[in-house]
Amino acid sequence: MNEQSTIAAPVRRNLTKREVMALTGHTDEKAFLVFVHREGFPHIKINPRLLMFPPVAVQDWLDRRTVGKVAR
């Protein structure tokens, strides 16, 4: 058995609601939550008051909606 097969892949930290609000330019929490549900923004519902956002899914969602070329 090789040593790498027993090591779990690193877990990426999910983004918080405040972090994603800053990324998307939202300042009003209620409007942001409407946006999340209306637009199908990727999120994980931990409980009724706590949402977490997988960073890869958030970046993919933003990339699909980017118009024109963006330098990285």
Phi and psi restraints in degrees (value plus and minus 20) as a CYANA .aco file:
   2 ASN   PHI    -105.6   -65.6
   2 ASN   PSI     130.1   170.1
   3 GLU   PHI     -82.4   -42.4
   3 GLU   PSI     -53.2   -13.2
   4 GLN   PHI     -87.8   -47.8
   4 GLN   PSI     -47.4    -7.4
   5 SER   PHI     -89.7   -49.7
   5 SER   PSI     -38.1     1.9
   6 THR   PHI    -114.2   -74.2
   6 THR   PSI     -26.3    13.7
   7 ILE   PHI    -116.2   -76.2
   7 ILE   PSI     104.9   144.9
   8 ALA   PHI     -92.4   -52.4
   8 ALA   PSI     129.2   169.2
   9 ALA   PHI     -87.2   -47.2
   9 ALA   PSI     126.2   166.2
  10 PRO   PHI     -83.4   -43.4
  10 PRO   PSI     121.3   161.3
  11 VAL   PHI    -110.4   -70.4
  11 VAL   PSI     107.1   147.1
  12 ARG   PHI    -103.2   -63.2
  12 ARG   PSI     119.9   159.9
  13 ARG   PHI     -92.3   -52.3
  13 ARG   PSI     112.1   152.1
  14 ASN   PHI     -94.8   -54.8
  14 ASN   PSI     134.7   174.7
  15 LEU   PHI    -103.5   -63.5
  15 LEU   PSI     129.5   169.5
  16 THR   PHI    -106.7   -66.7
  16 THR   PSI     148.2   188.2
  17 LYS   PHI     -78.3   -38.3
  17 LYS   PSI     -64.0   -24.0
  18 ARG   PHI     -83.2   -43.2
  18 ARG   PSI     -59.0   -19.0
  19 GLU   PHI     -85.1   -45.1
  19 GLU   PSI     -62.6   -22.6
  20 VAL   PHI     -92.0   -52.0
  20 VAL   PSI     -54.5   -14.5
  21 MET   PHI     -79.1   -39.1
  21 MET   PSI     -62.3   -22.3
  22 ALA   PHI     -85.6   -45.6
  22 ALA   PSI     -60.5   -20.5
  23 LEU   PHI     -83.9   -43.9
  23 LEU   PSI     -55.7   -15.7
  24 THR   PHI    -117.1   -77.1
  24 THR   PSI     -20.7    19.3
  25 GLY   PHI      61.3   101.3
  25 GLY   PSI      -2.3    37.7
  26 HIS   PHI    -109.1   -69.1
  26 HIS   PSI     120.8   160.8
  27 THR   PHI    -138.5   -98.5
  27 THR   PSI     -38.8     1.2
  28 ASP   PHI    -121.7   -81.7
  28 ASP   PSI     100.9   140.9
  29 GLU   PHI     -84.5   -44.5
  29 GLU   PSI     -62.4   -22.4
  30 LYS   PHI     -84.1   -44.1
  30 LYS   PSI     -62.7   -22.7
  31 ALA   PHI     -84.4   -44.4
  31 ALA   PSI     -56.8   -16.8
  32 PHE   PHI     -83.4   -43.4
  32 PHE   PSI     -64.1   -24.1
  33 LEU   PHI     -85.0   -45.0
  33 LEU   PSI     -56.3   -16.3
  34 VAL   PHI     -83.3   -43.3
  34 VAL   PSI     -64.2   -24.2
  35 PHE   PHI     -78.1   -38.1
  35 PHE   PSI     -66.5   -26.5
  36 VAL   PHI     -77.6   -37.6
  36 VAL   PSI     -67.3   -27.3
  37 HIS   PHI     -96.4   -56.4
  37 HIS   PSI     -58.1   -18.1
  38 ARG   PHI     -88.2   -48.2
  38 ARG   PSI     -62.0   -22.0
  39 GLU   PHI    -110.9   -70.9
  39 GLU   PSI     -23.2    16.8
  40 GLY   PHI      48.5    88.5
  40 GLY   PSI      13.5    53.5
  41 PHE   PHI     -83.4   -43.4
  41 PHE   PSI     112.6   152.6
  42 PRO   PHI     -85.0   -45.0
  42 PRO   PSI     107.0   147.0
  43 HIS   PHI    -175.6  -135.6
  43 HIS   PSI     144.6   184.6
  44 ILE   PHI    -137.2   -97.2
  44 ILE   PSI     105.4   145.4
  45 LYS   PHI    -113.2   -73.2
  45 LYS   PSI      83.4   123.4
  46 ILE   PHI     -93.7   -53.7
  46 ILE   PSI     -66.8   -26.8
  47 ASN   PHI    -175.9  -135.9
  47 ASN   PSI     158.9   198.9
  48 PRO   PHI     -78.1   -38.1
  48 PRO   PSI     -42.2    -2.2
  49 ARG   PHI    -128.6   -88.6
  49 ARG   PSI     -26.3    13.7
  50 LEU   PHI    -145.0  -105.0
  50 LEU   PSI      96.2   136.2
  51 LEU   PHI    -133.8   -93.8
  51 LEU   PSI     122.2   162.2
  52 MET   PHI    -144.7  -104.7
  52 MET   PSI     133.9   173.9
  53 PHE   PHI    -147.2  -107.2
  53 PHE   PSI      95.4   135.4
  54 PRO   PHI     -85.3   -45.3
  54 PRO   PSI     104.2   144.2
  55 PRO   PHI     -79.8   -39.8
  55 PRO   PSI     -57.5   -17.5
  56 VAL   PHI     -86.6   -46.6
  56 VAL   PSI     -61.9   -21.9
  57 ALA   PHI     -86.9   -46.9
  57 ALA   PSI     -58.7   -18.7
  58 VAL   PHI     -83.8   -43.8
  58 VAL   PSI     -66.8   -26.8
  59 GLN   PHI     -83.2   -43.2
  59 GLN   PSI     -60.4   -20.4
  60 ASP   PHI     -82.4   -42.4
  60 ASP   PSI     -63.7   -23.7
  61 TRP   PHI     -80.7   -40.7
  61 TRP   PSI     -65.3   -25.3
  62 LEU   PHI     -85.3   -45.3
  62 LEU   PSI     -61.6   -21.6
  63 ASP   PHI     -81.6   -41.6
  63 ASP   PSI     -59.1   -19.1
  64 ARG   PHI     -86.6   -46.6
  64 ARG   PSI     -41.5    -1.5
  65 ARG   PHI    -125.1   -85.1
  65 ARG   PSI     -17.2    22.8
  66 THR   PHI     -95.4   -55.4
  66 THR   PSI     111.4   151.4
  67 VAL   PHI    -125.0   -85.0
  67 VAL   PSI     110.8   150.8
  68 GLY   PHI      61.1   101.1
  68 GLY   PSI    -194.5  -154.5
  69 LYS   PHI    -113.1   -73.1
  69 LYS   PSI     118.0   158.0
  70 VAL   PHI    -143.2  -103.2
  70 VAL   PSI     105.3   145.3
  71 ALA   PHI     -95.1   -55.1
  71 ALA   PSI     115.3   155.3
